[in-house]
Amino acid sequence: MKKKLLSMALLTSSALITLPSLATELSVKQVGYFSETEKCVEKESCTEISAFSAKANRVYATNADSNGIRMLNVSSSGELKDAGFIDLSNYGGGPNSVAVFDDLVAVAVEADSKQANGSIVLFDLVGKPAKVKGLKGNVIEAGALPDMVTFSPDGKYIIAANEGEPSKDYKVDPEGSVTVIDTTTWKARKATFTKYKGKSLKDVRVFGPNANFAQDMEPEYITVSKDSKTAWVGLQENNALAVVDLAKAEVTDVVALGFKDHSKAENAIDASNKDGKINIATYPVKGMYMPDAITSVSANGKTYILTANEGDSRDYDGFSEEVRVADLKLDPEAFPNAAELQDKKVLGRLKTTTTMGDTDGDGDFDEIYSYGGRSFSVWSEDGQLVWDSGNQFAKKIAELRPEDFNGQLEDGKYQMDDRSDDKGGEPESITVGTLNDRQYAFIGQERTGGIFVYDVTNPEAPSYVQYINNAMDNVSPEGLSFIQRNANTGWLLISCEISNTVSITEVKAQ
């Protein structure tokens, strides 16, 4: 077992950024570490999403590379040891997510063909097929490409976000949906978008070739209200949020998340990977939030949705929306300085979309849209923006670890600025935990690495706490979850798809 102290970035006075903090830094120490690399075939995607059972003191981690679930025993101090492997090859093409409640482990497994219906497969805590009263077998049919699975807080429902991704040639595009399984009857129902009768879908991205609304929706991630009545489902490519009534298994709302104005100083970005420097500046660009992981917190009788605004495009053999700004025909009135903007050291390298921006339909682009918010956001129950971290992530990395700025790991070294033209550090994962009656959000950066910590006790005014730099040990944190230990101590369970590692970091309020 590899044990070490994680280096912590201290909040210092700087001309780059000044952020108020309501809480002192947490004491942070890595206490558990497991690497799956030696057993990987493709050397990535061997540990993506993890779930913890307090009842069994065991972690269950998805391994898409080997089509199974790695089980890890957890000691009282947090050490991780191999406890066996659940082979999923007889259930489908591979796992995308795992969740635990009481005696059950639920795994979202895609079909051998991603466009066919996948499954939710149930196991007991030792990894054997679950035997559940009222359910024949241990497999429940879900929709196409179940990408995330979770239990409601009361355990009454298992919910799966069925992404419904198109085939590479875009000739087959299944409908996106949300499977709701009632664990008291084991009846599975599907909340679809075909019956949704929303008042307005303004700014919800519906752009797949020859796709209807239901086909175009791609559910990605789920969070459930404290009372287990409502689920919020991220629709990443659609830049939207769906609201699902769990008792009715019905989509009750689809809300566009809108756009982020990168011409404002607080939303400034570094848009070029060819200028050889950190250059956080304002541009006439609108950012699409497009969250990956989402979670929720309760405060003052309200539920708030927290999102990690990674961004994602559709880029298939049969259809791709991606294009660089340098290759757009920009409207001369909207962009009188087009030649300057399209320089590769300015905006020319920034990835944008061909599906939006020609507002008057004359064949040139009047607006530029980029992927992801490069931030985390707080939203109200009805999907209205409450707060956004702006460009705080970029500025803090520029201050604390400039050598990692908008980089990604290649040949054992971070290539600084390499992702500035795409989605920056790519906020990917997010979870929330409570320490000494304060709520903290932990946000993992897929490319830059490391985890930001914010105090979200008041979700309408979060404050920066610290940056946990574990980038070299834990590369590309795909899954985060918080495990409560006692009033002032928790474990942060981190699973990473590039380093193929599962680790536990102890976080303690001072």
N, C-alpha and C positions, 0 to 999 in steps of 0.2 A: 504494500500500500504506500502510495506516495503522499507524504505529508509535508506541507510547507505553509508559511505565512504568505498570503497574497499581499502584494504591495498596494497601498491605498493612496489615492490622490487627495491631497489636502486642499481645501478651499483657501486660496491665497488672494491677497489684494493684487489686482491686475488691471491694466488698461483695457484688456480684452473683454472682460466680463465681470460684473458684480451682481451676485445673486444673494438675496436674503435667505437665511436659514432659520427655521423655527426649532429645529432639533439639532443636537450635537451629532457628530459623526458616530456611526456604529462601529463597534469593535468587530473586526472581520478576520476569520481564520478558516482556511480549507482543512477539513477534517476527514474527508473521504474522497477517494479517487479510484476510478476503474477505467481501463482502456480496452476497447474492443478491437483495436487495430489489427492485432495478429490474426484474428479470426475473420477479418474482412476479405472479401474477394475484390471488390472494386475500390476499396480503400476510402469510401465515404458513404454517408447515409446509414451507418451501422448503429448509430444512436441518435435518434431525433427527438422523440417525445417520451417522457418518463412519468410514472405515477407511483405514489408511495402508499403502502398499507401500514397504518400504525398497529393494526391487529396482528399482522404477520411479521412486522419489522422487516419489510421487504420492498425493494424497488422493482418495477416492471418497466423495461425500456424497449421501444420498438427498434427492430433491426430490419429495414427494408432490403438491405443487401443480401441477407441470408434468409429472408422471409420467416421471421420469428420474433419472439419476445425473450430478451435476456432477463433472467431473474437475479437479483443481487440481495443478499442478506445484509442488513444494516445493524452494526453493533450499537451499544448504548452511547459510544463516543462518536459514532458517525462513520466508522470504517465500512467499506464496501467489499464484499466477497462474493464470487460467483456462486450462484445457487441453482444453476441449470438453465435450460433453454426450452421454450415452447415452440415446437415446429408447426408452422402455419401453412405448409405447402399444400395440404389437402383442403384448405379453406379458400384459396384464391391467390391473387398475384402478389400480395404483400401487405404489411400493416402500415397504416398512416397515423394512428393515434391509439392511446390506451388510457383507461380511466379505472378507478377502484372505488368501490363503496361496500362497506361491511365485508361479506364473504365472497364478493364477486369481482372479477376482473373482466372488463369489457374491452374488446379490441375491434377497431374499425379496420376491416380488410377489404381492399379493392378486388374486383374480379380480375381474372386473367386478361380479359379485355377491359380497359378502363371505362369504356363507354357502356358496359353492361352493369346491371345492379350488383353492388357489393353486399357485404354482410357485417353485422355486429355479432361477434363470436364471444361466448361467455366461458370463463374458466374459474376454477376455485383458486384459493390462495397458494396452493402448491403446484399449480399449473396443469391440473387435470381438467378435462371437459366438465363443465358445471352440470349438476343435476338439480334442476329447479322445478318445484311443484307447479304444475299447470303449463309447463313448456316441454314440448317434445323435442328432444335433442338440445344442442347448445348453440344453434345458429338461427339468427333472425335476419330476414332480408331487409336491406336498406336500399337507398337509391344509388345512382351511378357515382362512383368514386367517393365513398364516405371519407372525408378528409379529416374530420375531428369528431370525437365522441366524448361525452361528459355525462355525469349524473347530476340531477337536480340536488340541491342541498339536503332535501328530505329523503332522497333516494327513491322517490315515487316514479321518476321518469329517467330513462336513458335517452339522450338526444344526440342525433348525428347530423352533421352538416354535409350534405351530399353535393359535391362541387359540380358534377356534371360536365367535366372538361370535354372539349371536342377532340376528335381524332386529329392526327398530325396533318392529314390532307384536308381537314375541316369538312369532310363529307358527312360525318356523323357527329351530331351535337345533341347529346341527351339533355333533358331538362334538369336544372338544379332544383333541389328540394331539401326539406328538413324532416328526418324520421323521428317520430316521437313514440317511444315504447313505454307503455304503462306497466310497471313491474308488479302491480297488484293483479293484473289479468294476463299479462304478457301479450297484450294486443298491440300490434305495431300499426301506426297510422302515419300518413305522409302529408306534411304541410307543403302544399305546392304553390307555385306562382301563377298557375293557369286560372285559378279562381280569384286571384287578388283583384279587388275592385277599389284601388286607391284613388284618392281625389286628384293627386298630381304626381307625375313622375319627372318633373322638370329637373334637369341636371343628373338624373340617374343614367349612367352610361349603358346604352343598348346599341351595340355596334357590330356584333358578329355577322358575317355575311349570311343572308337568308335565314337569320335566326329570329324566332319570335321572342316575346318577353321572357317566358318561362325558360326557354333554352339558353337565353343569354345570362340569366342570373347564375352566379357561381358562389354558393355559400362556402365560407372558408373557416370561420371560427365562431365559437359560441360562448356566451356568458349568461348565467341564469340569476334571476332575482332571489333575494334572501328568502322570500316566502314561497319560492318554487312555482310561481304562477306564470312568469313571463320569461322568455328567452330572447336575447338580442343576438343577431347573427350577422357577422361581417360579410359583406359582398365585395371582396377586394377589387376585382377587375372592374366592377360596376361603380366603385367609389360611393358605396351606399351601405345602409344598415337596415336589416329587416327585423321586424318585431313579431314574435310568435306567441300566441296564446296556447299554453301547453295543454290545458284541459280540453280545448277544442281542436288541438293540432291544426291551427289555422294561422296563416300569415295575416296579421291585422294592419301592418303598415310597412312601407318601404320608403326610407328617407335618404335623399341625396346628402352627402357630407359636404358638398361644396368645394371651394377652391381656396388655396392659400396664396396671398399676394406677395410675391418675392420682390416687388418694387419697394416694399416697406423695409425700413432699416432692421426691424426686429426679426424679419424673415429672410434676411440676406443669405445667399448661398455661394459656395465655390462651384462654378459651373464648368470648369475646364480641367482636364487631366493632361493638358499639353503646355501649360504655362510654367511648369517647374517650380511652383510655389503655392503657399496658402494664400488665397485671395478671396475672402468672403466679402461679396459686394451685392448691391441691389441690381435687379434686372427686370425688364417687362415680361415676366413669366408668371403663369398661374400653376401652382402645384396641386396635384390631386392627392389627397390624403391616403387613400387606398390601404387601410390597415391590414396587417396580417393578424397577429394575436390580439385579442381583446379580453378585458376583465371588467369587474364592476366593484364598486364600494358603496356602502350606505352611510349617509350622514344627514342629520337633521330631518329624518323621516323621508329622505329622498334617495333614489338610486342614481348613481353616476356611472357612465360607461367610460373606461379608459382604453385607449387604443395605441398600439405601436405602429406608426405610420410608415411601413416599409415601402409600399409601391410595387406594382407588377404590371407587365404588359402582356398582350397576346402576341406571341411570336412563333408561328407554326409554319410548316412547309406550305400549307395551303392558304394561309393568310397571316400577314404580319402588319401590325399597326406602327411599328417602330421606325423612326427616321431621325436623323440628326438635324439640328437647326440649320446647319450649313447647306442641307439639301432641300430646304423648304423654299418655295417662292413666296417671299414676304410682301405684303401689301405696302406700297411705297408711302401711303399716307399714314398708316398705323406705325410703320417703322421707317422713318426718313433716313435713319442711320443704319440701314440693313447691312451694308457692306462691312461696317465696323462690328456690328453684333455677330455676324456670321464668321468672323475670324475664329480660328480654332483655339486661340488663347482667350477668347471672350465667351461667346455663347455657341459658337459653331459646333462644338463637340457634344453639347447637351442633347440627350435623347428626348424626343417628343413623340407626338402621335399624329397620324394622318387623319384620324377619325373626328377631330375637333379643331376649331380655330378658323375655319372659313365661314365667318358669320353671315356674309352677304351672298355666298354661293357663286362668287365670280372666278373661282379657281385659284386664288392666292390666299395666304393665311393672314388673318387680322389679329389673331391671338396665338400665343405659344403656351403649351401645357407640358409640365414635367411630371415624372412618376414619383409618388411618395411625398410625404410631408417633411422627411428628415427630422422627425420630432415625435413626441407623444402628446395626445390630446385628451381632454375631459369633455364628455358630452352629456346632455340632459337625457332623461328617459325617452323623450320624443325626438332625440337625434339632433338637438341644437348645440352648436359649439359653445362651451362654457369657458374653456381655457386651452391654450396650446403653448408648448415650450419654445416655439419660435425657432431660433437658430442656436439655442443654448448648447445643444449637443456638440455642434461643430466648433463653437467658440471654446468650450471647455477642453475638447481634445486638442485644439490648436494651442491652448495654453499649457496643458499638462503633459501631453504626449504628441508633440508636433510631428515626430517621426512616424507616427501611425495614422496621421490625419487622412481621412477618407481613403484608407488603404485596404489592402487585402493580403493575406499571407501567401507568398510564393517562394518556394525553395527555402523555407525556414526564416523568411524575412518579410516584414510588411513593406509593400510597395506604396510609399506615400503618394497621395493625390490620385491614385489609380482609379478610384471610383467617383471622383468629383463630377464627371460627365454623366453619371448614371443616377444613383440614388444615395450618394454619400455613404455614411456609415451603416445605413439600412437598419433602423430600429425594427427588430423582428419579433421579440418575445417580451411578455409582460406578465407580472404577477403582483399580488398585494399581500402584505402581512402586517400584523399588529404587534407592536412592542411597546410595553409600558403605556398602553392606552393610546398610542399614536399609530396612525396607519402610514405604511411606507409602500411606495411603488418601486419595483425593480424592473428596469428596462434593458434587455440585452441587445447588443449591436452585432448584427450578423457579419458584416464585413470588417469594421474597425475592431470589433471585439470588445470585451469588457462589459460592465453592467453599471448603468446609472441608477442612483438611489434618490428618490424624491419623497419628501414628507407630503402626504395627501390627506392629512387629518381634516383639513378644510379643502375639499376637492375643487372649490371655486378659486383657490389661490395656492396651488402647490408651491413648494420651495425646494430648491436643490440642497441635497445633503452631502453626497460624495460620489466619486467614481471608483468602482472596484476594478482594478486592472488585473485581469486574469487571462489576458488575450493569448499568451503563448501556451498556457496549459490547456485552455478550453477555447478552441477555435470554432467560431460560428455557433453561438448559443441559440439553438433552435427551440428548446423547451425550457421553461422556468416554472417552478412551483414552490410555494412556501409551506414549510412544515412547522407548526407551532410546537415548541418544546416546553416553555413556561412563560410567565408574564413578560419577561424581558429578553427571552432568547428564542431564536428560531433557526431552522436549517433552510438554506436555499438550495434546492435540488436543480442542478444544471445539466442538461444533455446537449451535446454538441455534434453536429453532423459532419464537420470537416476533421476535427481531431478524433472523432469516434470515441468520445469519453462521456462518462457520467461522473459527476462529482457532487459533493456536499460541502457547502460553505456555511460555517456557523456565523450568524449575525446576532450581535448582542447590544442592547441599549446600554449606554454608559451609566 
